[in-house]
């Protein structure tokens, strides 16, 4: 398990400060980031909390998952590694190469 946690089901009024207060009892915090909507500037309802230690992250998941913050039960689990955007091989559509249709030089 990594030290970075996903925190979901946030109330719109939940701030980085209130999350820091709630999570700090389980260990030292490296970073708190509430994710905001680019257009409205409002919380998108989730955040990432990075604990300093593995032990702190484990304790935070065990104790904060389901805990009430600003009237909402939090959903807390290990954050998944972000997959790189763009590029890459990928799906079955589009691919290159000569198709099977069209003329094979009939004669």
N, C-alpha and C positions, 0 to 999 in steps of 0.2 A: 504494500500500500504506500502511495506517495503522501506527501504532506499537504497537497492541494486538495481542497474539498469543494464540492458543488453544494450550494445551499439554495433550495428552491422553495416555492410557495410563500414568498415574501409578500408582506403587505406593501402597498405603494409607498407608505410613509416610512418604511424601515430604512435607516441610514447606515452608512459604513460605521459610524460611531456606535450605534446601538448593537450592531453585530459584533463589533470589537469588544464591547462590554460583555455581551452574552458568551462569547467564545473564550475570552481571556481566562476564565476560571479553569480551563482545561489545559492551559499552557501558553507559552509566549507566541504571539502572532507576528508573522513576517509581513503579511499584506492582507487587506480586505478590499474587494472591488465589487461594488454593486453595479450591475450591467444596466445601462440606460438606453432607452429608445433614442435613436439618432435624430428622429424628427421632433418628438415631443419633449425630450429631456427627462421624461418620467422613467421610473424604475420599470424594467421589463419583468420583474417578479423573481429574479434570481441573482445570485452573487457567487463569488469565489472567495474562500477564506484559505489562506496558506498559513499553516502552523509552522513554527520553527523546528519542531521535532516530530518524529514518527509517533512517539508515545502520545504527544499532544493531539495529533491528528486522530489517532485511534480512540482516545478518550472523548474527543469532541464528537465523533460519529456516534459512539455508543450512548452519549449523554444528551446530545442536541437533536438527534433525529426524533421528531415528534414533539420536541419542546415548543412551548408557546412563546412567540416573540411578536409583539404588537398585535396580539389577538389571533394569530395564525399559527398552526402547527408546522414547524419547519420540516423540510425533507432534506436530509444531510447524507451525503455519501461521497466516496472518493471521486474526484473529478477525473474524467477520462482524458487521456492525452488528446490534444487537438490535432486532428488530421490536417496535413498541409493542404492548402487550397489550390485549386487550379492544376494545370499540368496533368501529368500522369496518364497512363493508359486508360483503361476504363471501359465503359459500357459497351454493349454489343452493337450500338448503332453507329452508323456513319463510316466505319472503317474504310480503309483504302482499297486498293487493288481491283483488278478487272472483274467486272460482274459476269454473271453467267448468261446475260441476256444479249440479244442483238446478234448481229450477223457473224456467222462463221463462214465467210466467203463462199456462199452457195454457188452452185454453178451449173 
